[in-house]
Amino acid sequence: MRAAERHRNDFARRDPETLARVFRHFGEVECPQVGGRLYGALCAEIADDAELLALAARTSPTQPPPNMLFASAHYLLLADGAHPLAEWYPALASEAPRSPESAFTPFRAFCLEHAEVITPLLETRLTQTNVIQRCSALLPGFAHVSRQNGATPLTLVEIGPSAGLNLQWDRFRYEYDPGGVAWGDPDSPVTVPCELRGTTLPALPELPARIPVAGRSGIDLNPVDVSDPDAVRWLRALIWPEHLERHARLEAAIGIARRDPPTLHRGSAADLLPELLRSAPADTALCVYGTHTLYQFPPDALRATLKAMQAESRERPVDFLTMEGTGDRCSELRRVAYRDGERQTTTLANASPHGRWLEWLT
Ligand SMILES: C[S@@+](CC[C@H](N)C(=O)[O-])C[C@H]1O[C@@H](n2cnc3c(N)ncnc32)[C@H](O)[C@@H]1O
């Protein structure tokens, strides 16, 4: 069996042998890819520790045990930054963080000491993040859709917005390099950097000074409320300790959202999208979008969501911008243009799953 296939089959299993394999894979393959030295060092030893594996086995069958165990410990530390284990976490340490290689003993003691609090977190929470840097791909996508619609103000509907932070994409500052292209509010507290890759010219579509937006809302099965400190702490806990820029971006974007909360509807896009599309003002251009979301849809819900856009396009044009993983550490940004019940798909860009780089294709 190929490694990737075995990894998929291991997802919901909680026996010690499988869990040990899952932690080793996470430490050896996933951590180096994203620069996670602390979790990488911990995984090797967790895989040999019966008590920690038994604790991780309490993770809900739909969620990945390594992410959940690490996020649960991080979540508790975020509430108690004075705990000695915090000294191994770059975002929490009072001085230079201690070496990941010496983290296992205090990490193990912390988890076992707090097992009663960690267990319900493992059983009930979700690995639900909100990755702001993905806006580096959305911005040129919106510019493209806006131009295709003659700069008519857009009615935006995000499917799977999580906390809705990316609904406020036009309140951020963007910096694309090489090329030194900047866009947005120079005084924004949120900066979205992005490396441009590839040889196709232009490296980006022309970005108009303003992309007019008439309205915006999101539909999520489980919207994260940024006014709830506990929900925000969990969102922060899911960001890896070394990713200091992501921590800072999240904090700043939450600050914007708290002052002007995004409109989020709770439910499945399959159920709620038709009505949101129907009720959009007639003098606006409809643009539905979603990033790293469709992969979570059961087939029926996915069919119904796409059908809602196709059906609405018999009345008026609908554009759909979708960024999803392709399976090999790359994501694709596509525009699906629904017109008169027909659809035409264009791949606009390749991008890193977290939006760190972008290769514009058209
Ligand atoms: C991996 S998160 C991505 C969040 C955000 N789009 C981002 O890129 O940071 C996927 C989101 O899709 C939501 N979701 C999953 N299935 C959904 C459905 N059928 N309808 C609406 N939202 C859904 C989840 O609750 C979650 O917030």
The ligand as an ORCA input file, in Angstrom:
! r2SCAN-3c Opt
* xyz 0 1
  C     -10.476     24.346      6.456
  S     -11.648     25.541      6.931
  C     -11.188     26.885      5.859
  C     -11.603     28.188      6.428
  C     -11.303     29.408      5.537
  N     -11.987     29.292      4.266
  C      -9.823     29.587      5.332
  O      -9.342     29.355      4.198
  O      -9.124     29.961      6.268
  C     -13.144     24.937      6.170
  C     -14.388     25.658      6.636
  O     -15.493     25.163      5.860
  C     -16.628     25.020      6.708
  N     -17.563     24.073      6.066
  C     -17.387     22.746      5.867
  N     -18.465     22.230      5.227
  C     -19.330     23.255      5.000
  C     -20.628     23.361      4.399
  N     -21.253     22.294      3.895
  N     -21.198     24.580      4.336
  C     -20.581     25.667      4.854
  N     -19.375     25.618      5.457
  C     -18.749     24.435      5.531
  C     -16.018     24.568      8.012
  O     -16.885     24.763      9.117
  C     -14.741     25.419      8.092
  O     -14.982     26.655      8.718
*
